[in-house]
Amino acid sequence: MLSLARSLALLMAALAGVLFLVFLILSILNLVFHQTAGGVFTAVYCLASAVVNYLAWQEIPKLEKLASDRQYGVVRDQMIVWVVLGLVFFVVVGIVLAIAWIRIEGLSQPSAAPLPPPPVSGPAGAPPACPKCGTPTTWIPEYRRFYCYRCSSYA
């Protein structure tokens, strides 16, 4: 999704650059023949769009690298700026970035419930039974104690 956004950002930067030149020429002609500055705002907007889309095009590889390193929270935080700028300065790029941001948002959330660690063998011999429920306990090396996952307590 980010590679699509990057391609669109470069395309939109080129398109905005061309539009800037067209509107700049039209503004100059309008100023010369009609003595009004109509169209200057449009030319400036196109120039700003070209710059923003070019900067987005340069930034997206950094976001892709962070995403490949599974740093989804950082990607999400840095990407929101480009989503907003993309929506302001060419809607297509902003929409693609917003979709990517939503997908990364889901990846950056912690899972609902962590799975218990796999059983680890403890000291020699069979693990003792839990005094509360009678199921076998698991040796937890960090605490050097047996733990019952059914009761969620140490034996």
N, C-alpha and C positions, 0 to 999 in steps of 0.2 A: 504494500500500500504506500509506503514512503517513497519507493522508487517511482511509482506513478505520480505522486505529488511532485517529486523532483523534476521529472520530465515536463509536467504541466507548468511548473514554475519557470523553467527555462523558456518554454514556448510562449508563455504569457509575458515574460520579460522582453523577449524579442518583439512580440506583437505590440506591447505598450511602447517600446522604443520607436517603432515605426509610426505608430499613432501620434506619439509626441512630435516627431518631425513634421508629420502632415498638419497637425493642428498648429504648430509653431509657424509654419509657412502660411497657413490660412490666416492666422492672427496678424502676421506682419502685413500681408496683403490687405486685410481688413483695416488695419491702422493706416496704411498708405492711402488707400482709396476712399475710405469712409471716415477717417479720423476717429474711430472708436477702437477700444481695446477688447472687443468681444472675442471670445475664444481663448484668451490667455489662461483662464482658470482651467479649461479643459486640457490645454497643453501641459500645464504644471501638474495636473492630476495624472496624466499619462506618464510624465517623467517620474513622478513619485511611484507610480505602479511598476514601472520598469525597474527602478532601484530596489523596491521591496521584494519583487519576485526574484530578482537576481540574488539578493541576499538570502532569500529562502532557499534558492537553488544551492547556494554555497553551504548553508547550515544543515541541510537534510542529511548529508553523509555522516556528520558528527552524531546526529540523532540515531541514524541506522547503526552506527558503531556501539552506542550506548545500549540500544535495544538488543543487539547481538550479545552483549555482555550481561543481559538480563537486568539492567538497571532501569526498570520500567518507571519507577517513581521520578527519577531525574528526567527521563524522556518526557513524561507527562507534564512535568513542571515547565520545562523549556519549550515544549511544543505549543502550549496554550497561546503564547505570544504570536507565533506564526499562524495559528488558526485565526486569531482575531485580525491580524494584518492581512491575511489571505482573504478573509471575508470582506474587508474594507476595500482592498485594492484589486481584486479580481475574484469573483465569487467562486469560480470553478476550483481554483487552487485551495481556497478556504474550506470548501465543502469536502474535498478529498482529505485535507489535513484534519478536519473535524472528525471524519469517519475513522481515520487512523488513530486519532487521539482517544476516541471512545473505545476502540479495540484495545489500546494500550492501557486505558483506565481499568478495564476488566482484568488485565494481566497483573497490574500493580497491586491489586487488592490481595491481602493474605487469605489463604484458604480457610474455610469455615472451622474445621476441627483437625488438628494435627494427628496423624496416626501414631500409635504407640511404637516405641522403638522395638526392633526385633529382639527376641530373647538372647541374652548373653549368658554363657555358662559362668558360674561363680566358683567358689571353692569346691574342692573335690567332694564327690558324693552327690546324691540326689538333693534337689532344692527342697527346703522345708515347705510344708503346707501352710497356707494362710490360717492364722488362728481364728479368724472370723468366719470365712466361708469354706475353707478346706481345699481350695484349688492350689496348684503348685505356684510358687512365687518365682520371680526373676531377680537375678543378681544385678545390682546397679553398681558398676565399678567406681563411679565418681563419689558415691556416698558410702561405698563398702557396706551396703545393706541389701536385704532382699525386699522386693516390692511386689504387691499384689495389684495387678491391673484391674481386676474385677471390683475390688473394694476401694481402689485408689488410695492405698495407704501402705506404709512400710510394715513389714512383719517384725 
